[in-house]
């Protein structure tokens, strides 16, 4: 192999890398798509909590004798009046018990009558001297036992007739059906509940108060509320002595004015609040760390996330009232913020309302 050929091959190998296409640049990570929502102006500067209206009186309609359900004539939410037919149980077993009890009563009555006649005959024989007083005493004891058996049969017959009437379930009071735990064709044990009815009349509101609200409110405090049908006023009647597991305590209020229906959701405006909310955001946008600090993730410049410390003041429907460096119009992560981190590049996508 000539020296000239070697030089040619070496030059060719050195020239090949220069002719090769440039390497592809490293792909950048695509931005994450996140659901966002605009922070809104707070609806009210007062502390606000959500409550649920319930009746002050609850009636439970139960299947006292038990039996199989053959008809359910009302459902949850229905308004019923006192005496209205709600359900029927299978009447066949009750009819058989009534017939059996009637037969037992007839047999006991016949036995008691026969024992009475026998005792009367013995009394005549004792008077004639043909029967002993001991025989008469035995006959009178048999009469007493037969009469006691007749009384028992009569009680059992009345009980069977009562159970027969209880196979038809009626509303004990006018109100709204709050629950219906029984199912059609189910066989119920004696005393099993079939309906729960909230009676018309006095109304209570159940809610959960924050620790700050609990500290400043006392029983008897008047609280205004609003609901889909209007506004009203309630009076605080009690606060639980135990923590409800969410950092607050359960409370009950009696409705003084207004007519919210049982089961309705109301917004309670608590008096005496010292902190005004700065914005209203979706409840799911408020994140709480292990140390108890609350934040909202905001889409900042360049579509990068940043954390804004906030303090949750209360709820307004599906929104949270927060205090912090948030203003109306800020773009906040509406859902899934706990799976993201500050500084992450995102692609905002409006959340459906």
Secondary structure in CASP SS format (residue, H / E / C, confidence):
PFRMAT SS
TARGET T0000
AUTHOR 0000-0000-0000
METHOD secondary structure of the structure
MODEL  1
X C 1.00
X C 1.00
X H 1.00
X H 1.00
X H 1.00
X H 1.00
X H 1.00
X H 1.00
X H 1.00
X H 1.00
X H 1.00
X H 1.00
X H 1.00
X H 1.00
X H 1.00
X H 1.00
X H 1.00
X H 1.00
X H 1.00
X C 1.00
X C 1.00
X C 1.00
X C 1.00
X C 1.00
X C 1.00
X C 1.00
X C 1.00
X C 1.00
X C 1.00
X C 1.00
X C 1.00
X E 1.00
X E 1.00
X E 1.00
X E 1.00
X E 1.00
X E 1.00
X E 1.00
X C 1.00
X E 1.00
X C 1.00
X C 1.00
X C 1.00
X C 1.00
X C 1.00
X C 1.00
X E 1.00
X E 1.00
X E 1.00
X E 1.00
X E 1.00
X E 1.00
X E 1.00
X E 1.00
X E 1.00
X C 1.00
X C 1.00
X E 1.00
X E 1.00
X E 1.00
X E 1.00
X E 1.00
X E 1.00
X C 1.00
X C 1.00
X C 1.00
X E 1.00
X E 1.00
X E 1.00
X E 1.00
X E 1.00
X E 1.00
X C 1.00
X C 1.00
X C 1.00
X C 1.00
X C 1.00
X C 1.00
X E 1.00
X E 1.00
X C 1.00
X C 1.00
X C 1.00
X C 1.00
X E 1.00
X E 1.00
X E 1.00
X E 1.00
X E 1.00
X C 1.00
X C 1.00
X H 1.00
X H 1.00
X H 1.00
X H 1.00
X H 1.00
X H 1.00
X H 1.00
X H 1.00
X H 1.00
X H 1.00
X H 1.00
X H 1.00
X H 1.00
X H 1.00
X H 1.00
X H 1.00
X H 1.00
X H 1.00
X H 1.00
X H 1.00
X H 1.00
X H 1.00
X H 1.00
X H 1.00
X H 1.00
X H 1.00
X H 1.00
X H 1.00
X H 1.00
X H 1.00
X H 1.00
X H 1.00
X H 1.00
X H 1.00
X H 1.00
X H 1.00
X H 1.00
X C 1.00
X C 1.00
X C 1.00
X C 1.00
X H 1.00
X H 1.00
X H 1.00
X H 1.00
X H 1.00
X H 1.00
X H 1.00
X H 1.00
X H 1.00
X H 1.00
X H 1.00
X H 1.00
X H 1.00
X H 1.00
X H 1.00
X H 1.00
X H 1.00
X H 1.00
X H 1.00
X H 1.00
X H 1.00
X H 1.00
X H 1.00
X H 1.00
X H 1.00
X H 1.00
X H 1.00
X H 1.00
X H 1.00
X H 1.00
X H 1.00
X H 1.00
X H 1.00
X C 1.00
X C 1.00
X E 1.00
X E 1.00
X E 1.00
X C 1.00
X C 1.00
X C 1.00
X C 1.00
X E 1.00
X E 1.00
X E 1.00
X E 1.00
X E 1.00
X C 1.00
X C 1.00
X C 1.00
X C 1.00
X C 1.00
X C 1.00
X C 1.00
X E 1.00
X E 1.00
X C 1.00
X C 1.00
X C 1.00
X E 1.00
X E 1.00
X E 1.00
X E 1.00
X E 1.00
X E 1.00
X E 1.00
X E 1.00
X C 1.00
X C 1.00
X C 1.00
X E 1.00
X E 1.00
X E 1.00
X E 1.00
X E 1.00
X E 1.00
X E 1.00
X E 1.00
X H 1.00
X H 1.00
X H 1.00
X H 1.00
X H 1.00
X H 1.00
X C 1.00
X C 1.00
X C 1.00
X C 1.00
X C 1.00
X E 1.00
X E 1.00
X E 1.00
X E 1.00
X E 1.00
X E 1.00
X C 1.00
X C 1.00
X E 1.00
X E 1.00
X E 1.00
X E 1.00
X E 1.00
X E 1.00
X E 1.00
X E 1.00
X E 1.00
X E 1.00
X C 1.00
X C 1.00
X C 1.00
X C 1.00
X C 1.00
X C 1.00
X C 1.00
X C 1.00
X E 1.00
X E 1.00
X E 1.00
X E 1.00
X E 1.00
X E 1.00
X E 1.00
X E 1.00
X E 1.00
X E 1.00
X C 1.00
X C 1.00
X C 1.00
X C 1.00
X C 1.00
X C 1.00
X C 1.00
X E 1.00
X E 1.00
X E 1.00
X E 1.00
X E 1.00
X E 1.00
X C 1.00
X C 1.00
X C 1.00
X C 1.00
X C 1.00
X C 1.00
X C 1.00
X C 1.00
X E 1.00
X E 1.00
X E 1.00
X E 1.00
X H 1.00
X H 1.00
X H 1.00
X E 1.00
X E 1.00
X E 1.00
X C 1.00
X C 1.00
X C 1.00
X C 1.00
X C 1.00
X E 1.00
X E 1.00
X E 1.00
X E 1.00
X E 1.00
X E 1.00
X C 1.00
X H 1.00
X H 1.00
X H 1.00
X E 1.00
X E 1.00
X E 1.00
X E 1.00
X E 1.00
X E 1.00
X E 1.00
X E 1.00
X E 1.00
X E 1.00
X E 1.00
X E 1.00
X E 1.00
X C 1.00
X C 1.00
X E 1.00
X E 1.00
X E 1.00
X E 1.00
X E 1.00
X E 1.00
X C 1.00
X C 1.00
X C 1.00
X C 1.00
X C 1.00
X C 1.00
X E 1.00
X E 1.00
X E 1.00
X C 1.00
X C 1.00
X C 1.00
X H 1.00
X H 1.00
X H 1.00
X C 1.00
X C 1.00
X C 1.00
X C 1.00
X C 1.00
X E 1.00
X E 1.00
X E 1.00
X E 1.00
X E 1.00
X E 1.00
X C 1.00
X C 1.00
X C 1.00
END
